[in-house]
Amino acid sequence: MSLITIDQLDMAVPKGRYEDLVRYIDFLNEGMEKFEINTPNRIAAFVAQVAHESADFRSTEENLNYSWQALRATWPAEFPNDAFAQQYHRQPERIANLVYAGRHGNGDEASGDGWKYRGRGLIQLTFHDNYQAYSQAISDPSIMADPDQVAQPRHAAVSPPKRAASGGDEATAPDFPRSRMPRSRWQRRPVP
């Protein structure tokens, strides 16, 4: 069953490259069906969120290549002064291990879990506990041993509907007030 066609996805993500959209369309439909992203409002909210988080279906891995200035601005609690932030300048693995340490099932900075469970997939699945929940939801324990799989097309597209079904904004799209309802180009209607 197709919940969204390639033509609808292409219209909904006008800045997306067609070849990128084609790579994900079947897997998006698989995930949306499995995790019940199946009403026009939920599909619109879901596609909008996925397009935003993946740079219009171009990126499936979190970019953690921050300058020291960006580290200070993004994570001021973790990088309290310039000297400390400069030690992490443009070192993505070290940055991930620090900023994601001790959160949502990740170990401490030295464990390497921050890098291992960094954001991947079209909606940036992040943290040990979220990878584990996804792994269990699809009955595939290999995800925990090789989390890089989540950046590949099938898992990149199927993991976002799992997140949405677990309480992401897309899960409650039918309850959005009409004035706040995310809209795609193919589902516009006047707001009273």
C-alpha distance (Angstrom), angle and dihedral (degrees) to the residues before:
residue distance angle dihedral
M1 . . .
S2 3.78 . .
L3 3.78 114.7 .
I4 3.80 92.1 177.7
T5 3.78 128.7 19.0
I6 3.78 125.9 -140.9
D7 3.82 89.1 -110.2
Q8 3.82 91.5 53.9
L9 3.80 91.6 46.9
D10 3.81 90.4 48.3
M11 3.82 90.4 52.4
A12 3.82 92.5 44.4
V13 3.81 92.5 51.6
P14 3.80 103.3 39.3
K15 3.81 94.1 170.9
G16 3.80 92.6 49.5
R17 3.77 118.6 106.6
Y18 3.78 110.9 -116.5
E19 3.82 92.5 -131.9
D20 3.83 90.0 55.4
L21 3.80 92.5 49.0
V22 3.81 92.0 49.0
R23 3.81 89.6 53.2
Y24 3.83 90.8 60.2
I25 3.82 108.3 29.5
D26 3.82 98.5 92.6
F27 3.79 92.5 44.4
L28 3.81 91.9 47.2
N29 3.79 89.7 53.8
E30 3.81 90.2 47.8
G31 3.80 92.1 52.2
M32 3.79 95.6 42.2
E33 3.80 90.8 51.5
K34 3.81 94.1 45.8
F35 3.80 94.3 48.0
E36 3.83 97.2 36.0
I37 3.78 101.0 -112.4
N38 3.78 85.4 152.2
T39 3.80 113.2 130.7
P40 3.81 124.4 84.2
N41 3.82 91.6 -112.9
R42 3.79 94.4 48.1
I43 3.81 92.3 45.5
A44 3.83 91.4 49.3
A45 3.81 92.7 48.5
F46 3.78 91.3 44.8
V47 3.81 95.5 49.5
A48 3.81 91.3 45.8
Q49 3.82 92.1 51.9
V50 3.80 94.0 44.9
A51 3.82 92.0 47.9
H52 3.79 90.7 50.1
E53 3.81 96.1 47.6
S54 3.80 95.1 43.8
A55 3.81 97.7 44.8
D56 3.81 90.6 -111.1
F57 3.82 94.8 -40.2
R58 3.82 93.6 -51.6
S59 3.80 101.2 108.5
T60 3.79 132.0 52.1
E61 3.81 99.1 167.1
E62 3.76 129.7 65.3
N63 3.79 113.9 -111.0
L64 3.80 106.4 -133.8
N65 3.79 96.2 166.3
Y66 3.82 93.8 122.0
S67 3.77 127.1 167.6
W68 3.78 114.8 -128.9
Q69 3.81 89.3 -105.9
A70 3.80 91.7 54.1
L71 3.80 90.2 47.9
R72 3.80 89.9 55.7
A73 3.81 91.3 49.3
T74 3.81 96.8 43.0
W75 3.80 101.2 39.8
P76 3.82 107.5 19.6
A77 3.82 93.2 162.3
E78 3.81 92.7 54.0
F79 3.82 93.9 41.2
P80 3.81 103.3 39.4
N81 3.81 97.3 167.8
D82 3.78 141.1 21.9
A83 3.80 95.7 -109.2
F84 3.80 93.2 55.5
A85 3.83 93.3 44.6
Q86 3.82 90.6 50.1
Q87 3.82 89.4 60.9
Y88 3.84 88.5 63.6
H89 3.82 97.9 39.8
R90 3.83 110.2 143.9
Q91 3.83 94.4 -12.6
P92 3.82 104.0 124.6
E93 3.80 97.3 -179.3
R94 3.81 93.8 50.6
I95 3.80 90.8 44.7
A96 3.82 92.9 52.5
N97 3.79 92.4 46.6
L98 3.80 91.2 53.2
V99 3.79 102.8 40.7
Y100 3.82 96.0 42.1
A101 3.82 97.0 40.1
G102 3.78 118.7 126.6
R103 3.79 94.9 4.6
H104 3.81 130.4 119.5
G105 3.79 95.6 -11.0
N106 3.81 97.4 -39.1
G107 3.79 117.4 132.8
D108 3.79 125.2 -128.5
E109 3.80 124.1 -64.0
A110 3.81 92.9 -86.5
S111 3.83 92.2 54.4
G112 3.80 92.2 72.6
D113 3.82 91.1 -135.2
G114 3.79 92.7 126.9
W115 3.79 90.4 63.9
K116 3.79 95.1 35.4
Y117 3.81 92.6 53.5
R118 3.82 99.1 33.3
G119 3.79 120.7 139.4
R120 3.79 113.8 -60.8
G121 3.76 136.1 158.0
L122 3.76 129.0 45.2
I123 3.80 90.7 -60.8
Q124 3.80 99.0 35.5
L125 3.79 104.1 -108.6
T126 3.82 103.0 -152.0
F127 3.84 137.1 -177.1
H128 3.80 132.9 32.0
D129 3.81 95.1 -92.6
N130 3.81 93.1 53.8
Y131 3.81 92.6 48.0
Q132 3.79 88.6 49.2
A133 3.81 92.8 49.7
Y134 3.80 90.3 50.0
S135 3.81 91.9 46.1
Q136 3.80 90.1 52.6
A137 3.80 94.2 44.1
I138 3.80 91.5 57.4
S139 3.82 94.5 34.9
D140 3.80 93.0 -122.7
P141 3.82 113.3 128.9
S142 3.82 90.9 178.9
I143 3.82 88.4 81.3
M144 3.81 90.1 73.9
A145 3.80 93.2 51.2
D146 3.80 93.2 44.1
P147 3.82 110.6 23.9
D148 3.82 90.6 168.9
Q149 3.83 85.4 82.1
V150 3.81 88.5 76.8
A151 3.82 89.2 70.3
Q152 3.83 91.2 58.0
P153 3.83 118.2 94.6
R154 3.82 101.2 -101.3
H155 3.79 97.3 46.6
A156 3.81 92.5 34.5
A157 3.81 88.1 59.9
V158 3.82 100.9 35.2
S159 3.82 96.7 47.9
P160 3.84 95.4 64.2
P161 3.83 95.0 59.9
K162 3.82 88.2 50.5
R163 3.81 89.3 55.4
A164 3.79 91.0 46.5
A165 3.80 91.9 49.6
S166 3.80 88.9 51.7
G167 3.77 93.4 60.2
G168 3.79 108.5 -70.0
D169 3.80 116.8 147.4
E170 3.79 89.7 -93.6
A171 3.82 90.4 63.3
T172 3.78 92.3 64.7
A173 3.80 98.4 38.1
P174 3.83 93.7 122.0
D175 3.81 87.8 60.9
F176 3.81 96.5 51.8
P177 3.80 112.4 116.6
R178 3.80 106.1 -106.3
S179 3.79 91.8 -115.7
R180 3.82 90.9 58.8
M181 3.80 97.9 39.7
P182 3.82 111.0 128.1
R183 3.78 107.7 -124.5
S184 3.72 132.6 -162.0
R185 3.79 122.6 -151.7
W186 3.80 91.3 -103.7
Q187 3.80 94.9 53.6
R188 3.80 106.6 44.7
R189 3.74 122.1 142.2
P190 3.80 133.1 159.9
V191 3.79 117.4 -82.0
P192 3.83 113.4 -138.3
